[in-house]
Amino acid sequence: MPLILCIETATKLCSVALGRNGVLLAERDLESEKHIHAEKVNVFIDEVLREAGIAMNELNAVAVGIGPGSYTGLRIGLSAAKGLCFALRIPIIGIGTLETLVSASGIRDGVLFPMIDARRMEVFTQRYAEGMAGEEHPLVLDEAWAQQVGACSVFGDGADKAEALWMKHVGITHLRDIRPHARAMVALAEQRLLEGLIDDLAYLVPRYGKEAKVTQPKKAQRP
């Protein structure tokens, strides 16, 4: 029975869960507008292990959300997961955050668009239909897209910010307050571990969704 620690930090939600044989043993979640991931993720890991009465060296694998999402959040979550896997010599399993959102929604029928906030009216999303997933991509939520997309369900923090848009289109079902909780990763991670679909510890990297815009600060002018 695999014992798997799951970590998800791609969004404003910092979430950690512990599962065995597909059953949730303990979890910690906190969603905040502040950058709390560095402060909370290791605390949450310790708390779920203590609550479940599990020693860290009993873990069989660590699953971690790899985005798309926040640059900072993703780096923090992946660093924590890699550190544990390296120290314990156990496998790491990278799981896309949009896939976790679909799992968290509990929806299996119809066309689905999980959405992660990418600021302003932009989101990261991908189309799910008939068990098939399209490519992850950034998308600007506007009337043109809503008019042509057809009947579908939208959810995630990216979808929640566009409620006024969804209200204009009866074919689009908006599911509120669905987040990529780590507990939704437990079954996904176990299935991948049993199938041997683990990742290379050295080469697993986040999928940010788009490249970071790096700028140099302006030099102060001398009086």
PEVEN-V426045 format. One record per helix or strand of 3 or more residues. SS is the DSSP state (H for helix, E for strand). FROM is the first residue (numbers start at 1). LEN is the number of residues. If there is no record, write none. Layout:
[[SS/FROM/LEN] [SS/FROM/LEN]]
This chain:
[[E/3/6] [E/13/8] [E/23/9] [H/37/16] [H/56/3] [E/61/5] [H/71/18] [E/91/5] [H/97/9] [E/112/6] [E/122/8] [E/137/4] [H/143/7] [E/152/4] [H/157/4] [H/163/4] [E/172/4] [H/182/13]]
